[in-house]
């Protein structure tokens, strides 16, 4: 059975098993991706379980000013940030950064990169390249991972990302630019036959070795 958003909300409020299954099927994977981007692999699933509890408890107060998915992901984001604070690893990040002219130029240049593989499928089809990109993604700062996940994987709009992460549109612009630039660099290194080798450190960061 499929649900419209209104039907799904009503079903969840009535505690219908089918509605619960539909919500998990359609939202859980995105919730885990966002949680993992913010808190890392170790706590991702635990954060999502806590978020589900908050979602069910708070659904009756959902005012439908955004989509249900955006509201759900905002709860995941807030739950993840709370978990980081509890782990005493939270550091206040400054997002009020603007592009300099050089950054804008870098963005234009990066957008003009020419790929040497025939098709996008050929690019992603390479196991070695996928590994290279994954290492680069895993080494992005948490909020860059989160924004990249929400926009390029989950297809959220800029305004929805602002709502989910509680940041400004300029923050989103800066974060997505920097994240995409690093991923493009990983692709370029691969295609240009770079001798750079990537190794994973014990703290899950990566190191380029000559």
C-alpha positions as CSV (number, residue, x, y, z in Angstrom):
1,X,0.0,0.0,0.0
2,X,1.2,3.5,-0.8
3,X,0.3,6.6,1.2
4,X,0.0,10.3,0.5
5,X,1.8,12.4,3.0
6,X,-1.5,13.3,4.8
7,X,-2.5,9.6,4.8
8,X,0.8,8.6,6.2
9,X,0.6,11.2,9.0
10,X,-2.9,10.1,9.9
11,X,-1.8,6.4,9.8
12,X,1.1,7.0,12.1
13,X,-1.1,9.0,14.5
14,X,-3.5,6.0,14.6
15,X,-0.5,3.7,15.1
16,X,-1.3,1.6,12.0
17,X,1.4,-1.0,11.4
18,X,1.3,-0.4,7.7
19,X,2.0,3.2,8.1
20,X,5.0,2.5,10.3
21,X,6.4,0.0,7.8
22,X,5.9,2.6,5.0
23,X,7.6,5.3,6.9
24,X,10.6,3.1,7.8
25,X,10.9,2.0,4.1
26,X,10.8,5.5,2.8
27,X,12.7,7.5,5.4
28,X,15.0,5.2,7.4
29,X,17.9,5.0,4.8
30,X,18.0,8.8,4.5
31,X,18.0,9.2,8.2
32,X,20.9,6.8,8.6
33,X,22.9,8.6,5.9
34,X,22.4,12.0,7.6
35,X,23.1,10.6,11.0
36,X,26.3,9.0,9.8
37,X,27.5,12.2,8.2
38,X,27.1,14.1,11.4
39,X,28.1,11.6,14.2
40,X,30.0,8.9,12.3
41,X,29.4,5.2,11.9
42,X,29.6,4.3,15.6
43,X,26.6,6.2,16.8
44,X,24.5,6.5,13.6
45,X,22.0,3.8,14.1
46,X,21.6,4.7,17.8
47,X,20.9,8.3,16.9
48,X,18.3,7.2,14.3
49,X,16.5,5.0,16.9
50,X,16.3,7.9,19.3
51,X,15.1,10.1,16.4
52,X,12.3,7.7,15.6
53,X,11.1,7.8,19.2
54,X,11.1,11.6,19.0
55,X,9.2,11.5,15.7
56,X,6.5,9.3,17.0
57,X,6.1,11.3,20.2
58,X,6.1,14.6,18.4
59,X,4.1,13.8,15.4
60,X,0.8,15.2,16.8
61,X,2.6,18.6,17.1
62,X,3.8,18.6,13.4
63,X,2.3,21.7,11.9
64,X,3.0,20.7,8.3
65,X,4.9,23.9,7.4
66,X,7.4,21.7,5.7
67,X,7.3,18.3,4.1
68,X,7.2,15.3,6.5
69,X,10.6,14.2,5.2
70,X,12.2,17.6,6.0
71,X,10.7,17.6,9.5
72,X,11.9,14.0,10.1
73,X,15.4,14.8,8.9
74,X,15.5,17.9,11.1
75,X,14.8,15.8,14.1
76,X,17.6,13.4,13.1
77,X,20.0,16.4,12.7
78,X,19.1,17.8,16.1
79,X,19.3,14.4,17.7
80,X,22.8,13.8,16.2
81,X,24.0,17.2,17.4
82,X,22.7,16.5,20.9
83,X,24.6,13.1,20.8
84,X,27.8,14.8,19.9
85,X,27.4,17.2,22.8
86,X,26.9,14.3,25.1
87,X,30.1,12.7,23.8
88,X,31.9,15.9,24.6
89,X,33.2,16.1,21.1
90,X,30.9,18.9,19.8
91,X,32.7,22.0,18.6
92,X,30.8,25.1,17.5
93,X,31.4,25.6,13.9
94,X,31.2,28.9,12.1
95,X,29.1,28.8,9.0
96,X,28.9,32.6,8.4
97,X,31.5,32.5,5.7
98,X,31.2,34.1,2.4
99,X,32.9,33.3,-0.9
100,X,35.9,35.4,-1.8
101,X,36.5,36.2,-5.5
102,X,39.1,33.5,-5.6
103,X,36.6,30.9,-4.2
104,X,34.1,31.9,-6.9
105,X,36.8,31.6,-9.5
106,X,37.7,28.2,-8.1
107,X,34.1,27.1,-8.3
108,X,33.8,28.2,-12.0
109,X,37.0,26.4,-12.8
110,X,35.9,23.2,-11.0
111,X,32.6,23.3,-12.9
112,X,34.5,23.2,-16.2
113,X,36.5,20.0,-15.5
114,X,36.5,17.7,-18.4
115,X,36.1,14.0,-17.6
116,X,38.1,11.5,-19.7
117,X,35.8,8.5,-19.2
118,X,33.0,8.2,-21.8
119,X,29.9,8.4,-19.6
120,X,29.0,9.1,-16.0
121,X,28.2,5.4,-15.7
122,X,31.8,4.6,-16.7
123,X,33.1,6.9,-14.1
124,X,31.1,5.4,-11.2
125,X,31.6,1.9,-12.7
126,X,35.2,1.9,-11.7
127,X,35.6,0.2,-8.3
128,X,38.9,2.0,-7.8
129,X,37.3,5.4,-8.4
130,X,34.4,4.6,-6.2
131,X,36.8,3.8,-3.4
132,X,38.7,7.0,-4.0
133,X,35.5,9.0,-3.9
134,X,34.3,7.2,-0.8
135,X,37.6,8.0,1.1
136,X,37.2,11.6,0.1
137,X,33.6,11.7,1.2
138,X,34.4,10.1,4.6
139,X,37.2,12.6,5.2
140,X,34.9,15.7,4.6
141,X,34.0,17.7,7.7
142,X,30.7,16.6,9.2
143,X,28.5,19.4,8.0
144,X,29.9,19.2,4.4
145,X,29.0,15.5,4.4
146,X,25.5,16.3,5.7
147,X,24.8,19.0,3.1
148,X,26.2,16.9,0.3
149,X,24.1,14.0,1.4
150,X,20.9,16.0,1.6
151,X,21.3,17.8,-1.7
152,X,23.1,15.4,-4.0
153,X,21.8,12.1,-2.6
154,X,18.4,12.9,-1.1
155,X,17.5,15.7,-3.5
156,X,16.4,18.2,-0.9
157,X,16.1,21.9,-1.9
158,X,18.4,24.5,-0.4
159,X,15.5,25.9,1.7
160,X,14.8,22.4,3.1
161,X,18.5,21.8,3.9
162,X,18.5,25.1,5.8
163,X,15.5,23.9,7.8
164,X,17.0,20.5,8.5
165,X,20.4,21.7,9.6
166,X,19.3,25.1,11.0
167,X,21.8,27.0,8.8
168,X,21.5,29.9,6.4
169,X,21.4,29.7,2.6
170,X,24.9,31.2,2.4
171,X,26.1,28.4,4.8
172,X,24.6,25.8,2.4
173,X,26.3,27.5,-0.6
174,X,29.7,27.5,1.0
175,X,29.4,23.9,2.4
176,X,28.2,22.3,-0.8
177,X,30.7,24.2,-2.9
178,X,33.6,23.0,-0.8
179,X,32.3,19.4,-0.6
180,X,31.8,19.1,-4.3
181,X,35.2,20.6,-5.0
182,X,36.9,17.9,-2.9
183,X,34.9,15.2,-4.6
184,X,35.8,16.6,-8.0
185,X,39.4,16.7,-7.0
186,X,39.3,13.0,-6.1
187,X,37.8,12.2,-9.6
188,X,40.4,14.4,-11.3
189,X,43.3,12.7,-9.4
190,X,42.0,9.4,-10.6
191,X,41.5,10.4,-14.2
192,X,44.8,12.3,-14.4
193,X,46.6,9.2,-13.3
194,X,47.8,10.7,-10.1
195,X,50.3,8.7,-8.1
196,X,48.6,9.7,-4.9
197,X,47.6,6.7,-2.8
198,X,45.0,7.0,-0.1
199,X,45.3,5.1,3.2
200,X,42.8,5.1,6.1
201,X,44.2,6.0,9.6
202,X,43.1,4.6,12.9
203,X,41.0,7.7,13.5
204,X,39.1,7.1,10.2
205,X,40.8,10.0,8.5
206,X,42.7,9.5,5.3
207,X,46.2,10.4,4.3
208,X,47.7,11.0,0.8
209,X,51.0,9.2,0.4
210,X,53.4,10.0,-2.4
